[in-house]
């Protein structure tokens, strides 16, 4: 059984959303095993709807986004499931 690791790239952040891309890799040789792309929506449990996240959380996510801005965009990003690139 091979060990695996995940890297996460912050693609975008705004007051209510975080767009992340994950690469799952095999530890031994770094081979790409799977990818995942998620868009998270911040929801207030009190309001029961999307709401701005706490400023300190937004600031930390923005710091990571800035740090990741120089990384190349994942080639798999922004594709629909089952849709060909084009």
N, CA, C and O atoms as a MOPAC input file, in Angstrom:
PM7 MOZYME 1SCF
protein

 N      0.85300 1    -1.17100 1     0.00000 1
 C      0.00000 1     0.00000 1     0.00000 1
 C      0.90100 1     1.23700 1     0.00000 1
 O      1.79900 1     1.35500 1     0.83400 1
 N      0.66000 1     2.15000 1    -0.93000 1
 C      1.44600 1     3.37700 1    -1.04300 1
 C      0.87100 1     4.47800 1    -0.16400 1
 O     -0.34500 1     4.60600 1    -0.02100 1
 N      1.75400 1     5.26200 1     0.41700 1
 C      1.32000 1     6.44500 1     1.15000 1
 C      0.95300 1     7.52500 1     0.14700 1
 O      1.51900 1     7.59700 1    -0.94400 1
 N      0.01300 1     8.34900 1     0.52500 1
 C     -0.45900 1     9.43800 1    -0.33400 1
 C     -0.35800 1    10.75600 1     0.40700 1
 O     -0.32600 1    10.79200 1     1.63700 1
 N     -0.30800 1    11.85300 1    -0.36400 1
 C     -0.38600 1    13.17900 1     0.24100 1
 C     -1.18700 1    14.09500 1    -0.66600 1
 O     -1.31400 1    13.84500 1    -1.86500 1
 N     -1.71700 1    15.14100 1    -0.09200 1
 C     -2.55400 1    16.09400 1    -0.81800 1
 C     -1.92200 1    17.47300 1    -0.73200 1
 O     -1.47900 1    17.89500 1     0.33600 1
 N     -1.88000 1    18.17200 1    -1.85800 1
 C     -1.52800 1    19.58700 1    -1.85200 1
 C     -2.77800 1    20.36600 1    -2.21500 1
 O     -3.60800 1    19.90800 1    -2.99900 1
 N     -2.89900 1    21.54400 1    -1.63600 1
 C     -4.08300 1    22.37900 1    -1.85900 1
 C     -3.62200 1    23.72700 1    -2.39600 1
 O     -2.70900 1    24.34700 1    -1.85000 1
 N     -4.25900 1    24.16900 1    -3.46300 1
 C     -3.97500 1    25.47200 1    -4.04300 1
 C     -5.22100 1    26.33700 1    -3.93100 1
 O     -6.30100 1    25.94800 1    -4.37500 1
 N     -5.06200 1    27.51500 1    -3.33100 1
 C     -6.17200 1    28.45500 1    -3.22000 1
 C     -6.23300 1    29.24100 1    -4.52900 1
 O     -5.31300 1    29.99300 1    -4.85200 1
 N     -7.32300 1    29.06300 1    -5.27900 1
 C     -7.47100 1    29.72800 1    -6.57200 1
 C     -8.14000 1    31.08600 1    -6.45300 1
 O     -7.78000 1    32.02000 1    -7.16900 1
 N     -9.11400 1    31.20600 1    -5.55100 1
 C     -9.83900 1    32.47100 1    -5.41400 1
 C    -10.50200 1    32.53400 1    -4.04800 1
 O    -10.81700 1    31.51100 1    -3.44000 1
 N    -10.70400 1    33.76000 1    -3.58100 1
 C    -11.37500 1    34.01700 1    -2.30100 1
 C    -12.18500 1    35.28900 1    -2.45500 1
 O    -11.71700 1    36.26600 1    -3.04000 1
 N    -13.39400 1    35.27400 1    -1.93300 1
 C    -14.12000 1    36.53300 1    -1.75100 1
 C    -14.82800 1    36.45100 1    -0.40400 1
 O    -14.58300 1    35.51700 1     0.36000 1
 N    -15.69400 1    37.40100 1    -0.09900 1
 C    -16.29000 1    37.44300 1     1.24200 1
 C    -17.08700 1    36.19800 1     1.60700 1
 O    -17.19100 1    35.85100 1     2.78300 1
 N    -17.65500 1    35.52100 1     0.60200 1
 C    -18.52200 1    34.37700 1     0.88400 1
 C    -18.04400 1    33.05500 1     0.29300 1
 O    -18.61400 1    32.00600 1     0.59400 1
 N    -16.99500 1    33.08800 1    -0.55200 1
 C    -16.58500 1    31.86300 1    -1.24500 1
 C    -15.08200 1    31.63500 1    -1.18200 1
 O    -14.28700 1    32.56900 1    -1.07500 1
 N    -14.72000 1    30.34200 1    -1.25500 1
 C    -13.32700 1    29.91800 1    -1.35600 1
 C    -13.27000 1    28.86300 1    -2.45900 1
 O    -14.02200 1    27.88900 1    -2.43600 1
 N    -12.37500 1    29.06600 1    -3.42100 1
 C    -12.20600 1    28.14200 1    -4.54000 1
 C    -10.85900 1    27.44700 1    -4.37100 1
 O     -9.81300 1    28.09300 1    -4.43700 1
 N    -10.88200 1    26.12200 1    -4.15000 1
 C     -9.68000 1    25.33400 1    -3.89000 1
 C     -9.49800 1    24.25600 1    -4.94900 1
 O    -10.46000 1    23.76800 1    -5.54200 1
 N     -8.22800 1    23.89700 1    -5.17200 1
 C     -7.90600 1    22.78100 1    -6.05200 1
 C     -6.95000 1    21.86200 1    -5.30800 1
 O     -5.95200 1    22.31500 1    -4.74800 1
 N     -7.26200 1    20.55000 1    -5.30500 1
 C     -6.47700 1    19.55400 1    -4.58200 1
 C     -5.80000 1    18.60200 1    -5.56600 1
 O     -6.40300 1    18.17200 1    -6.54900 1
 N     -4.54000 1    18.28000 1    -5.28600 1
 C     -3.81200 1    17.24800 1    -6.02200 1
 C     -3.49900 1    16.11600 1    -5.03400 1
 O     -2.86300 1    16.34900 1    -4.00600 1
 N     -3.93800 1    14.91000 1    -5.33900 1
 C     -3.61800 1    13.73200 1    -4.54100 1
 C     -2.46500 1    13.01800 1    -5.24100 1
 O     -2.57600 1    12.63300 1    -6.40500 1
 N     -1.36300 1    12.84700 1    -4.52300 1
 C     -0.16000 1    12.26000 1    -5.11800 1
 C      0.34700 1    11.07400 1    -4.31000 1
 O      0.12600 1    10.98100 1    -3.10200 1
 N      1.03500 1    10.16800 1    -5.00400 1
 C      1.67900 1     9.02300 1    -4.37300 1
 C      3.01100 1     9.49900 1    -3.79000 1
 O      3.78900 1    10.16100 1    -4.47800 1
 N      3.27300 1     9.16800 1    -2.54000 1
 C      4.47200 1     9.66100 1    -1.85500 1
 C      5.77500 1     9.17800 1    -2.47400 1
 O      6.73600 1     9.94200 1    -2.56600 1
 N      5.82100 1     7.93500 1    -2.89300 1
 C      7.07100 1     7.36300 1    -3.39800 1
 C      7.64300 1     8.07200 1    -4.60600 1
 O      8.85100 1     8.30300 1    -4.67500 1
 N      6.78900 1     8.42300 1    -5.56600 1
 C      7.28900 1     9.01400 1    -6.80500 1
 C      6.58900 1    10.32100 1    -7.19400 1
 O      6.89600 1    10.90200 1    -8.23500 1
 N      5.65400 1    10.78100 1    -6.36400 1
 C      4.96500 1    12.03800 1    -6.66000 1
 C      3.94200 1    11.95200 1    -7.77500 1
 O      3.42600 1    12.97700 1    -8.22200 1
 N      3.64000 1    10.73800 1    -8.23400 1
 C      2.69200 1    10.57200 1    -9.34000 1
 C      1.30900 1    11.09300 1    -8.94800 1
 O      0.83100 1    10.85000 1    -7.84000 1
 N      0.68600 1    11.80200 1    -9.86500 1
 C     -0.66000 1    12.32000 1    -9.64400 1
 C     -1.66000 1    11.17200 1    -9.69300 1
 O     -1.72800 1    10.44200 1   -10.68200 1
 N     -2.43000 1    11.01400 1    -8.62800 1
 C     -3.40300 1     9.93300 1    -8.51400 1
 C     -4.81900 1    10.44900 1    -8.79000 1
 O     -5.62000 1     9.77700 1    -9.44000 1
 N     -5.11300 1    11.65000 1    -8.28700 1
 C     -6.45100 1    12.21200 1    -8.46500 1
 C     -6.39100 1    13.71800 1    -8.21900 1
 O     -5.45400 1    14.22900 1    -7.60700 1
 N     -7.40400 1    14.40500 1    -8.70700 1
 C     -7.53800 1    15.83400 1    -8.44200 1
 C     -8.95300 1    16.09900 1    -7.95700 1
 O     -9.86600 1    15.30500 1    -8.18200 1
 N     -9.11200 1    17.21500 1    -7.29500 1
 C    -10.43700 1    17.62800 1    -6.85300 1
 C    -10.50900 1    19.14500 1    -6.83600 1
 O     -9.55900 1    19.82100 1    -6.44000 1
 N    -11.62300 1    19.65900 1    -7.26300 1
 C    -11.83000 1    21.10000 1    -7.27600 1
 C    -13.12000 1    21.38100 1    -6.52800 1
 O    -14.15900 1    20.78500 1    -6.81300 1
 N    -13.04500 1    22.29600 1    -5.56800 1
 C    -14.21400 1    22.61800 1    -4.77200 1
 C    -14.39200 1    24.12700 1    -4.69600 1
 O    -13.42900 1    24.89200 1    -4.64700 1
 N    -15.65100 1    24.52300 1    -4.68700 1
 C    -16.02200 1    25.90800 1    -4.41400 1
 C    -16.86400 1    25.85800 1    -3.15200 1
 O    -17.98200 1    25.34300 1    -3.15700 1
 N    -16.31500 1    26.39900 1    -2.06800 1
 C    -16.99700 1    26.39100 1    -0.78400 1
 C    -17.74000 1    27.70600 1    -0.59400 1
 O    -17.21200 1    28.77800 1    -0.89000 1
 N    -18.94700 1    27.61300 1    -0.10600 1
 C    -19.77200 1    28.78200 1     0.16700 1
 C    -19.92100 1    28.90800 1     1.68000 1
 O    -20.33500 1    27.96000 1     2.34700 1
 N    -19.58500 1    30.07200 1     2.22000 1
 C    -19.71000 1    30.29700 1     3.66200 1
 C    -21.17500 1    30.57900 1     3.98500 1
 O    -21.77600 1    31.50200 1     3.43400 1
 N    -21.73600 1    29.78500 1     4.87300 1
 C    -23.14200 1    29.90900 1     5.24400 1
 C    -23.24400 1    30.18500 1     6.74100 1
 O    -22.62000 1    29.50200 1     7.55300 1
 N    -24.02500 1    31.17700 1     7.09000 1
 C    -24.29700 1    31.47900 1     8.49200 1
 C    -25.38700 1    30.54700 1     8.98200 1
 O    -26.47300 1    30.49900 1     8.40400 1
 N    -25.10800 1    29.80400 1    10.04500 1
 C    -26.13600 1    28.92500 1    10.59100 1
 C    -27.24600 1    29.72600 1    11.26100 1
 O    -28.39000 1    29.27600 1    11.32800 1
 N    -26.90800 1    30.90600 1    11.75500 1
 C    -27.93400 1    31.75600 1    12.37300 1
 C    -28.88400 1    32.33200 1    11.32700 1
 O    -30.10100 1    32.33700 1    11.51700 1
 N    -28.31900 1    32.81800 1    10.22300 1
 C    -29.14500 1    33.42700 1     9.17500 1
 C    -29.73600 1    32.38000 1     8.23700 1
 O    -30.75000 1    32.63100 1     7.58700 1
 N    -29.10500 1    31.20700 1     8.16400 1
 C    -29.58100 1    30.15800 1     7.26900 1
 C    -29.34800 1    30.46800 1     5.80200 1
 O    -30.07900 1    29.99000 1     4.93400 1
 N    -28.31900 1    31.27800 1     5.52600 1
 C    -28.01100 1    31.62100 1     4.13200 1
 C    -26.54300 1    32.02300 1     4.02400 1
 O    -25.84700 1    32.16800 1     5.02900 1
 N    -26.08900 1    32.20000 1     2.78100 1
 C    -24.71300 1    32.62900 1     2.55600 1
 C    -24.48300 1    33.97700 1     3.22100 1
 O    -25.33100 1    34.86700 1     3.17200 1
 N    -23.31800 1    34.10600 1     3.84300 1
 C    -22.97900 1    35.33200 1     4.56800 1
 C    -21.47100 1    35.51100 1     4.54600 1
 O    -20.73800 1    34.53700 1     4.37400 1
 N    -20.99200 1    36.73800 1     4.71800 1
 C    -19.54900 1    36.96300 1     4.76600 1
 C    -18.90300 1    36.19400 1     5.92400 1
 O    -19.47000 1    36.07500 1     7.01000 1
 N    -17.70100 1    35.67900 1     5.65600 1
 C    -16.95800 1    34.96900 1     6.69700 1
 C    -16.29300 1    35.97900 1     7.63500 1
 O    -16.21000 1    37.16800 1     7.32500 1
 N    -15.83500 1    35.50300 1     8.75400 1
 C    -15.15800 1    36.36000 1     9.72200 1
 C    -13.92200 1    36.98700 1     9.07700 1
 O    -13.22400 1    36.32400 1     8.31000 1
 N    -13.64500 1    38.25000 1     9.37700 1
 C    -12.50700 1    38.94800 1     8.75100 1
 C    -11.16600 1    38.24200 1     8.92800 1
 O    -10.35400 1    38.23600 1     8.00300 1
 N    -10.91800 1    37.65400 1    10.07900 1
 C     -9.63600 1    36.99000 1    10.29400 1
 C     -9.49400 1    35.72200 1     9.43900 1
 O     -8.39100 1    35.38800 1     9.00500 1
 N    -10.58200 1    35.03500 1     9.20400 1
 C    -10.55000 1    33.85800 1     8.32800 1
 C    -10.33000 1    34.30000 1     6.89000 1
 O     -9.51500 1    33.72000 1     6.17300 1
 N    -11.05900 1    35.32900 1     6.47300 1
 C    -10.91000 1    35.88000 1     5.11600 1
 C     -9.48000 1    36.34300 1     4.88200 1
 O     -8.92300 1    36.11500 1     3.80800 1
 N     -8.88000 1    36.99100 1     5.87900 1
 C     -7.50400 1    37.48400 1     5.76300 1
 C     -6.51100 1    36.33300 1     5.59900 1
 O     -5.58700 1    36.42600 1     4.79000 1
 N     -6.69100 1    35.25000 1     6.35800 1
 C     -5.77700 1    34.10700 1     6.24400 1
 C     -5.90700 1    33.44300 1     4.87400 1
 O     -4.90200 1    33.10500 1     4.24900 1
 N     -7.13700 1    33.25700 1     4.41100 1
 C     -7.34900 1    32.66800 1     3.08800 1
 C     -6.76800 1    33.55000 1     1.99300 1
 O     -6.18800 1    33.04900 1     1.03000 1
 N     -6.92100 1    34.85200 1     2.13700 1
 C     -6.36000 1    35.78800 1     1.14900 1
 C     -4.83800 1    35.73500 1     1.14500 1
 O     -4.22000 1    35.83000 1     0.08500 1
 N     -4.23100 1    35.58700 1     2.31300 1
 C     -2.76800 1    35.46000 1     2.38300 1
 C     -2.30200 1    34.21500 1     1.64000 1
 O     -1.30200 1    34.25900 1     0.92300 1
 N     -3.01500 1    33.10900 1     1.80400 1
 C     -2.66600 1    31.88700 1     1.06800 1
 C     -2.88100 1    32.07700 1    -0.43000 1
 O     -2.07100 1    31.61800 1    -1.23600 1
 N     -3.97900 1    32.75700 1    -0.81200 1
 C     -4.23300 1    32.99100 1    -2.24100 1
 C     -3.09700 1    33.79900 1    -2.85900 1
 O     -2.63600 1    33.49400 1    -3.95900 1
 N     -2.65600 1    34.81600 1    -2.15600 1
 C     -1.54400 1    35.63200 1    -2.65800 1
 C     -0.27800 1    34.78300 1    -2.78400 1
 O      0.44000 1    34.88700 1    -3.77800 1
 N     -0.00500 1    33.95700 1    -1.79500 1
 C      1.17000 1    33.08400 1    -1.83200 1
 C      1.09800 1    32.09400 1    -2.98200 1
 O      2.12900 1    31.71700 1    -3.54000 1
 N     -0.10500 1    31.67000 1    -3.34400 1
 C     -0.29100 1    30.69300 1    -4.42100 1
 C     -0.43400 1    31.33900 1    -5.79400 1
 O     -0.44600 1    30.63500 1    -6.80400 1
 N     -0.54100 1    32.65700 1    -5.85100 1
 C     -0.80400 1    33.35200 1    -7.12000 1
 C      0.29000 1    33.11200 1    -8.15900 1
 O      0.01600 1    33.15800 1    -9.35900 1
 N      1.50500 1    32.86000 1    -7.72600 1
 C      2.59300 1    32.63700 1    -8.67700 1
 C      2.65500 1    31.19600 1    -9.18200 1
 O      3.41100 1    30.89800 1   -10.10600 1
 N      1.86800 1    30.30400 1    -8.58600 1
 C      1.83500 1    28.91500 1    -9.04400 1
 C      1.06400 1    28.82900 1   -10.35600 1
 O      0.13600 1    29.60600 1   -10.58200 1
 N      1.44200 1    27.88600 1   -11.22800 1
 C      0.66400 1    27.73500 1   -12.45400 1
 C     -0.74900 1    27.24000 1   -12.13100 1
 O     -0.94700 1    26.45400 1   -11.20400 1
 N     -1.70700 1    27.70400 1   -12.89400 1
 C     -3.08600 1    27.23300 1   -12.70900 1
 C     -3.14800 1    25.75200 1   -13.07100 1
 O     -2.57100 1    25.34400 1   -14.07900 1
 N     -3.83400 1    24.94200 1   -12.27000 1
 C     -3.96800 1    23.51900 1   -12.61200 1
 C     -4.66800 1    23.36200 1   -13.96000 1
 O     -5.67900 1    24.01400 1   -14.22100 1
 N     -4.12100 1    22.49100 1   -14.81700 1
 C     -4.71400 1    22.31200 1   -16.14800 1
 C     -6.12700 1    21.74400 1   -16.06200 1
 O     -6.93500 1    21.95300 1   -16.96600 1
 N     -6.42900 1    21.02900 1   -14.98600 1
 C     -7.74500 1    20.42600 1   -14.83200 1
 C     -8.77300 1    21.39300 1   -14.25600 1
 O     -9.96200 1    21.07500 1   -14.23200 1
 N     -8.35400 1    22.54400 1   -13.80100 1
 C     -9.25400 1    23.46800 1   -13.11100 1
 C    -10.30800 1    24.04300 1   -14.04500 1
 O    -10.08200 1    24.22700 1   -15.24100 1
 N    -11.46200 1    24.32000 1   -13.46000 1
 C    -12.57900 1    24.98100 1   -14.12300 1
 C    -13.17600 1    24.17000 1   -15.26800 1
 O    -13.65300 1    24.73700 1   -16.25100 1
 N    -13.15000 1    22.86700 1   -15.14300 1
 C    -13.80800 1    21.99300 1   -16.10700 1
 C    -15.03700 1    21.39900 1   -15.45000 1
 O    -15.05400 1    21.18600 1   -14.23800 1
 N    -16.04500 1    21.13600 1   -16.22400 1
 C    -17.24100 1    20.46700 1   -15.71200 1
 C    -17.02300 1    18.96800 1   -15.74700 1
 O    -16.33900 1    18.46000 1   -16.63600 1
 N    -17.58300 1    18.26900 1   -14.81100 1
 C    -17.41900 1    16.81600 1   -14.75300 1
 C    -17.91500 1    16.19700 1   -16.05400 1
 O    -19.04200 1    16.43700 1   -16.48600 1
 N    -17.06000 1    15.40600 1   -16.66100 1
 C    -17.43600 1    14.70200 1   -17.88200 1
 C    -17.41400 1    15.55300 1   -19.14200 1
 O    -17.72700 1    15.05500 1   -20.22300 1
 N    -17.05500 1    16.80700 1   -19.02600 1
 C    -17.05000 1    17.67900 1   -20.19200 1
 C    -15.64200 1    17.74000 1   -20.78400 1
 O    -14.67100 1    17.89200 1   -20.04200 1
 N    -15.51900 1    17.62500 1   -22.08100 1
 C    -14.19500 1    17.75200 1   -22.69400 1
 C    -13.68800 1    19.19600 1   -22.59700 1
 O    -14.46900 1    20.14600 1   -22.54400 1
 N    -12.38800 1    19.32600 1   -22.57500 1
 C    -11.77400 1    20.65600 1   -22.53800 1
 C    -12.03500 1    21.33000 1   -23.87700 1
 O    -11.94800 1    20.69800 1   -24.93000 1
 N    -12.35400 1    22.61000 1   -23.82600 1
 C    -12.56000 1    23.24900 1   -25.11800 1
 C    -13.26400 1    24.50200 1   -25.05500 1
 O    -13.49600 1    25.13300 1   -26.08700 1

